[in-house]
Amino acid sequence: MKKHLLLSSLLSSLLGAVGIFGAQDANAQSSVTLYGTVDAGVIYSTNQQVTDAGGAVHGGHDVQVGGGNLVPSRWGLMGTEELGGGLKAMFALENQFLTGNGAMLQSGSLFSRQAWVGVRDDRFGTFSMGRQYDSYSDFLGVYASSNVWSTLYGSHFGDVDNLNEAFNMNNAIKFTSSDFSGLTFGGTFSFGGQAGDFGARRGYSLAAAYNHGPVSLSAGYLSLNDPLNAALGGSSGYIGDFACSNPAAMYCQLQNARSMKEFGAGGSVVVGKATVALVYTHTRLEDSAYFKSATRPNGSTATFDIAELNTVYTLTPDWSLGAAYIFNNVRVSGASSTRFHQLNLGATYSLSKRTALYAVGIAQKASGAGLGVDPATGSSANYAQIPNLVNSNSDRQLALMAGIRVNF
């Protein structure tokens, strides 16, 4: 009897699951979509800083398999239900994983990228609640080459300005408007979720865009308290673009700050087969722990002014070429500035609508006062660091990669 009841229960569950995923055929008013991307490539990089058994620091080349390069490797569920009168219920659940070993990007977080539910009115827009991307990144990230063709390694220094959406907001409400004759706008507010201190991990963003023919313009603002713990998984589960998991990497503590504030503006224009985009961001990390010392127990404030010129040229419907130059200027309170110059070059070939091959080269050069710390002397040093790689042992670093991306 118990076996019969168990079999009946399992059969009912399976039929229910089939009913959910077949809802689009059985009822045109609702649907659930399973989607995702698997991306992997081989990466060669120079001058990665390592410490040998004797304690000496030097640089070495590295060859590795990297995943989620052109597009993050992920899978997700997205669903809608028509409620009538132009109103619909919506949800999204999305997880990011590491292609090389299958592990989740953020340990203990099943849906590290998105987990939200909301409603959409065709006349006004979408209102949603849960873990979400912020409006600032949504509206400005489209102009960055790293979100189009140059891979996550081609992002701005450590993605410190969040154009690659490393700072997913928890406990957030969000509104994104419909298109009003080319004008769209939105806002996100994160409650933080810390009892007794409403503002401890609070964040919010505002942004707007205008699209007319071949021209697109956007601007936005983002504010986030305690970014390391509010959005980046904390010190034990850090998921930012600085390579904190490697003992030799040094820049990750930059984002362990009291607050992060940033604003930006960007635009693009389509001219024939070419699309030219320009984006500028200003980021302020207040009381960053990276600069803590006996004389500065609260750390120091660092500002990042970053500009990117990004061009994509479509040779044929299958072939596209990209080139981008990124200028990063970092200034620390009471010190001279440090500059990072970065050049991205790449090519993408579409084998089909879902599958593409890509090849990208990235070079970075650091100059100025030096944001790194020489492990032997403790003095400031110019150490380049291409995002998501271990920092260089010199002021230069080069990365070459090639891979394949499959959407489903």
N, C-alpha and C positions, 0 to 999 in steps of 0.2 A: 504493500500500500504506500509506504514511504517512497519507494523507488518510483511508483507511478505518479505520485504528487510532484516529486522532484523533476521527472521528465516533462510533465505538463507545464511546470513553472518555467523550465528552460525553453520549451517550445513557444510559450507565450512571449517570453522575452525576445527570442529571435524574431518572431513575427512582428513584434512591436518595433524592433530595430529596422526591419525591412520596410515597415510602414513609414517610419520617419524618413529614411533615405529615398523612398519612392514617393514621397509626398508631392513632389513636383508633377508626377504623372497622374496620380490619383486626384489631386486637387490643385488646380492651377493657381490658387490663391496663396500658396505657401511653398517654400523650398528650403532645403539644407544642402550646402555645397562643401565637399571635402576638397581642399586645395593644398598646394605646397610647392617647394623647390628643393632640389638636391644639387649641390654645387661642390666641385672639388677641383683642385689644381696643384701643380708642383711649383714651389717658390724657392728661388735662389736669392740669398741676401749676403751682403758684405759687412765686415767690421762689427759683427755682434760682440758686445763686450762680455768677456768671461774671466773668471778668476781661477787660476790653476791651483793644484794641491799645495804649492809653496806660498800662496797668497798673492802672487804677482797677477796684475791685471793686463790683459792684452785682448786683441780682437781676432775674430775668426770668421770664415765664411760658413754658411749653413744652407743645406738643401732639405726641404721638408714638404710634406703634403699638407696643404691648407684647405679648409672647407668654408663654404659660405663667403666666397671671395667677391664674385660679381654681384651676387644676391645672397643674403643670408639663407642658409639651409633651414627649412622650417616646414611645418605642416599645421593646418588649421581647419576649423569648421566655421562657416558663416551661414546664417539663416535669416529669412524674412518671412513674415506673415502679413498678408493684406488684411487690413481691418475695415476698409471701406472709406469712401470720402477722401481719397488721397492720403490716408494715414496707414502706416505699416509698423509692425514691431520688428526689431532687428537684434541680432547678437553676433559676437565674434569671439572665438577662442583660438589662440595661436601660440605655438611652442617653437622655440629655436633650439637646434641641436648642432653638435660638432660632427661633421661628416667623417673625420678621420677615425673616431672611436665610437660614435653613436651616442655619446653622453649629452645630457641636457646642458645648455649654455650656463644656466644658473641652477646649481644644485638645490633641490627641495622646492623648486618652482615649476609646476607642470606647464603652466601657460605664462611664460616669462615675457612674451611680447604683448599679447592682448588678452583681456578677459573682461568683456563689457556687454551690457544689454541696454537697449534704448528704443526710442520711437522716432519715426521720421514723418514729417508733414511735407508733401511736395511743394506747398506754397511757401513755407518758411525755412525748413531745414531739419537737422538731426540733433536730438538731445540724447546723450548716453551717459552711463555710470559704470565705473570699474577701473581696471588698470588699462591705461590708454596712452597713445602718443600725444604729445602736447601740440597745440595749435601753431605755435611759433615754428616748430620743426616741420610740420605738415606743409606750411605755406612757403618756407624758405629753402627747404632741403631739395626742392626740384631743380635748383640752379647749380648744385654742387656736382662735380664730375663723379665723385665716389658713389652717388646714388644712381648714376646712369651707365657708366662704362669703365671707370678707373679702379674699381673694386674698393673694399673697405680700407685697404692699405693706402689708397689715394686720398683719404679724407684729410681734413684740416688737423693740425697738430693735436694728437690725442682725442680728436673729436670734442675738444674742449668747448666748442660753441654749439654742440648737440645737433648739428645739421644731419648727422647720420642716425639720430634718434636713439642714442644710448640711454638717455634719461627718460625711460617710460615712467609715467606718473601713477602712483598708487592712490586708491581711495579718491578717485577724481570724478568730477562731473564735467561734461564738455558739450558745447554747442557749435555746430558748423552750419552756416546759412546755406540756403539755396542760391542759385545764380540769379542775381538781379541785374540783367542787362550787362553782364560781364563783371559785376562786382560781387565778390564773396568775402565773408569775414567769419571769425570764430574766436572762441575763448575756452580755456581749460582752467579749472580750479581744483587743486588737491588739498584735502583737509589735513593731511599729515598723519592722523590716526594715533597720536601720542597723548595718552590721558594726562591731564594736569597741565599740559602746555600746548595750547591750541596752535601756536605758531612755530613750534619746534621744527617740524618737517613740512611746513606748508609751502605750496608752490602755486603759481598761476602764470598764464600766458595769454596774450592777445595778438591777433594778426589779421591782416586783410590782403586781398589780392584783386587786381583788375586785369582782365584779359580782353583784348580787342584785336581781332585778326591775327597777324603774326607777332604782336607785341604782348608781353606779360610783365606785370610789375607787382611786387609784394613787399610788405614791411611787417615787423612784429617785435614783441617784447616778451622776455621770459624772466621770472624770478623764482628761485628755489632755495629754501633754507636747508642746511646740512645735506648737500647733494649726495655725499657718499652713502649715508644711511637712508636717505629718503628715496633715492632712485637707483643707486648703483649696487645694491646688495650688501652694503656694509664691508668691513675689512676682511671678513672671512669668505664672502661670496662675491667679491668685486667683479663686475662684468664690463667695466669701461674699456676704452681702447688702449690705455697705457698698460704695459705688460707687467702687472703687479705679481703675477704668479711666478715670475723668474726672479731669483734672488739678486741678480745683477742689475735688474731694471730699476730706475730711480725716480721717474717722473710721476708715478701714480699718486703719490701723496699730495700733488697739486690740487686734486679734486676733493681732498679731505679738508673742506673749508667751512667756515661759519655760514656762508651764503654764496650763491651764484646769481649774478644779474647780467643780462645781456639784451642787446637790441641789434637788429639787422635790417638790411634792405637789399633787394635784388631785382633783377629783371632779365628778360631774354628777348631776342628777336630772330625770326626766321627769314633768311635771305637765300632764296633759291634752295639748294641742297644743304646749306649750312645753317646751323643753329648756334648763335653766339649768346652766352650768358655771363653775367657779372653779378657777384654777390659780395657784400661787406658785412662783417659782424664785429661787435665790440663786446667782449666778455670781461666781467670783473669777479674774481674770486677773492672774497674778503676773509682775512685771517686764515690763510692757507697753512696747514700743518707742515707742509714741505719745508717751510722756512723757519721752523721752530728752533730756538737756541736758548742758551742761558740768559742772553740779553734780550731775546724776543720770545718770551714764553707763549704768546698768543699767535706766533707766526707773523706773516706779513701779507699784504694785499698785492695781488698781481693782476694786471690788465692785459688782455690779448686783443690786438687789432688785426683782423685777418681779412684779406681780400683775395678773391679767386676769379680769374678769367678763364672761361671754359668754352671750347668750341668742338662741335660734332659735325662731321661732314659725311653725308650719305652718298657713297660711290654708286651703289646699286641697292635694290631692295634687300639684298642679303648682306652686303658689305658696308661697314661704317668705320670711320677713323675718328679718333679723339685726341685732343691736346689741351692741357690745362697748366696754368702757372698759378701757384699759391704763395702769397707773401704773408708770413706770420711775424708780427712785432710784439714782443713781450716786455713789459716794464714792471719792475718790482719796486715797491716803496723805498725810496732812498738809494736806488741803484740805477745804473745805466741800462739801456735796453738790450735785449737779445733778439736776433732775427733768424728766422728759418725760411729759406727759399726752397720751394719744392716744384719739380716739374713732373707731370704725368703724361705719358704717351701710351696709346692703346689702339687695338683693332678688334672688332667683333664680327664674326661670321655666323649667320643664322642657317643652320641645317634644316630647320623647319620652324613652324610657329612656336614650338615649345622648347626646342633644343638649339643651343648656341655654343660655339667655340670662341675663346677670347685669349688675347695675349696683351700684357701690360708691363710697362717699365716705369719705375719711379725712382727719382734721384732727389736727395735732400742735402742741403748745405747750411750749416749753422755759423753765425758770426756775431760779433758784438761782445757784450760783457760776459756771456756764458751763463746758462741756466743750470747746467750740470754741476756735479761735485766730484772732483778727482778723488777716488778712494784712497790713494796713496798719500796725498798732501792735505786733503780737505778743502782745497781752494776751488774757486769757480772754474768751470771748464766748458768749452763748447762741445757738447755731445749731440750729434744728430740722432733723431729717432723717427723712423718711418712708422706711422701708426700701426699698432698691433704687432710690431716686432720689438725685440730686445734693443735697447739703445746702443748706439755705436760707441766705440772707444776713441773716436775721432770726431771731427766736425763734418764728416761726410758719411753718407750711406746710400747704397744702391740696392734695389730689389727688382727682380725679373720673374714673371710668372706666366703660366699658361694653363688653361683648364677648360672644363665643360660645365654647362649649366642646363638642367632639365626642369621644366615646369610641369606640374600636373594638376 
